[in-house]
Structure formats: C-alpha cells, structure tokens
Amino acid sequence: PAAVVQAVQGEGHRLAARLQLGAGFRVSEVLGLNRASLQGETRDPVSGRWAGLVEVVGKGGFGRVQYVPLEDYRALAAHLEEHRGGLAVQYKAYLADLHRAADAVGEAWAGTHALRHNYVRSFLMEAAGAGLGADAMMREAMARVGHHRMSEVRTYCR
C-alpha cells in the first residue's frame, strides 16, 4: 500500500491517501477535513511518537479525534492553509488516481478502504509491540477507526 500511495500523482490525492493509510480515515472523513479539524500536536499514547490530533465526523455522524503521523498532520495543515481551509480533492478524481497508482506498481485495485484495512493491521502490530493485551488492542483499534462493534474491526484482520 505504501508504494501505491507514493505512486499517486496528485498532491492532494497523495495527502488524502497518506491520511487514510497513516490514520485509518474513511474517504468521506478525509474529504470533510478543514481547519477546524486540526486539534494540535501531542504524543500518541500507544506508539509514544509525536502525532497530530485530527477531529472527524464519521459514519452515522459520530465524531472522534484520531492520531495522525506528525509529518502528515503538518502537511495537512499546510494544504488547508494553501487551499482556503479545505482539502482540494474531488472524490472521482481521487479514486481514478489511486486506481492508476495501484496499476502502476502492480497491485490489485481494492478501493480506498484497503488503505484503512492496512492501517488497522499496522496499528494492531504496533500495539502488540507496545505491550497492549489483545482486548485492549482491539478496543483501541475500534475507537481509532470509529467502529462501535468489535466484529467490524475483526474483519480488518482477515
């Protein structure tokens, strides 16, 4: 997935893909980002690394604040400043760019949700390395991607 993200041509599209892969956002959440979404910088309590906090409104209107890799957070802040407070990304163009990028690196096109699935898998490995127990890891993953049932997060592990 990282190779696909790097192969995305549009700057805004690449940022959107980085946010999906690095923070597990739904595409609708990424497209709704604005200056008010930015909540500052802090340490991620699981990884211990500095991260940005981004507030999103997810499925069903449920809001959450998510840890975003600091480099992506700062790139998002700069992009929002440059583009009058909004993400300069059109959904269909974003999909086409991602699809082209997947083809270019020889990966099967699996849609934007595949980036989210990869985020969950990576997060679970990182959480295990940080010493979280299985239940705590799953609950934290569930909260980070805005799911309300454990069974939904388990599908990401297949």
N, C-alpha and C positions, 0 to 999 in steps of 0.2 A: 503493500500500500504506500509506503514512503516514496518508492520510485514513481508511482502514479502521481502522487502529489507534486513531486519535483518536475514531472513532465507536463503539468498543467501550464498552459501558455499565458492566460490572462492573469494579471497581477491580483485583481480582486478575487478571481476564481481560485487562484493558488492559496490566498489567505483563507478563503472560506473552507477549502479542503484541509488546510492545516488545522483550522479550528475544529473541524469535525473529527479529524484523526487524533489531535492532541488533547481534546476536551470532551469528545463524545456527543457533541451537539447534533440535534436533528437539523436537516437542511432548513426547515422553516424557522428554527431558532436562530440560526446564523443570519438568515435573510432579514430578520427582525431586529438585528443589533443596531444600537445608536449610542450616542454619547452617554445617555443616562444608564446604559448597560454597564459601563465601566465603574467598578466599585473599589478600585485601589489595588495595591500590592501587599502580599503577605506571604507567609510560609505555608506550604501545603503540609497539613499535619501527618499525612501518610509518607510522602517522599522526603519531607524536610527541605525541599528546594523552594526557592522563591518562586512565586506564581502571581498571576493577576487574578482578580476576582471579577467574574462577569455574571450579571444577572440576566436571566432569560425567562420568557414566558413560554412554557411548553404545551404539550398536548392537554386538552381539557382546561386550558387557562391557568394551569398550575405554574407558579413561579419558583425558581430556585437560583441559587448562586453557585457557580461552578469555578473550580480552579483551572486556570489556563496557563500553559507554559509561558514563562515571562517574555520570551522573545516574541511569541505570537500575540500576547497581550499588548506589548508595546507597538507591534506592527499594526494591530487593530486600532489602537488609539491614534496613531499617525494617519492611518487610512481614513478614519472617521473625521479627523480634523481637516484633511485634504478634500474630502468629498461632502462637505456641508453637513456632517453629523450622521450620515447614513452609509451603509455598505453599498458600493457601486457594483452590484451583481444582479443580473437577471437570471431567473431560475432556468429557463430553457437553454440559454447560452452556457450556463454553468454545467448543466448536465452534458451538453454536447462536448464541452472542453474536457470534462472528466472522462467521458467515453473515449474520445480521441486519445487522451493520455494513456488510458488503460491499453488500448490497441498498440500505441507506440512502444510500450515497454513489455508487451506480450502477456499482459494479464487479462483474464476474462472479465468482461464488464459485469459488475454485480450491483451497480447503483450506488447512490450516496450512502445508503445505510450500511454498506460494507465498511466504511470508514469508522462508523460508530461501533460496529461489532469488534473491529480491531482495537479500538480504544479500550473497550471493556476487557478484552483478553489481556492487553498490555497492563492495564491497571491492576487486574487480579494477580498477575505475576509480580508486579511491583509491591503490592500489598502483602503478598505471601513473603516476599523477601524482607519486608519491614516487620514481619512477625505477627501480623494480624491473623486471628483464627479464621476458619472457613466461614462461620456465620457472620462475623464482623466484616470480612472482606465482601461477602455478597450484599450485606446491608449497605455498606458504603458505596459499592458499585451501583446499587439500586438508586440510592439518593443522588449520586453524581449524574446519572443519565435520566433522572426524572421518571423512574418507573415506580409503581406502587404495589406490585406483586413480585415476589421472588421468582415465580415461574417465568416471568418475562425476561429477567436477567439470565436465567439458566439457559434460555435459547441462544444467547450470545456465546455460550461456551461450547457449543457443538461444533 
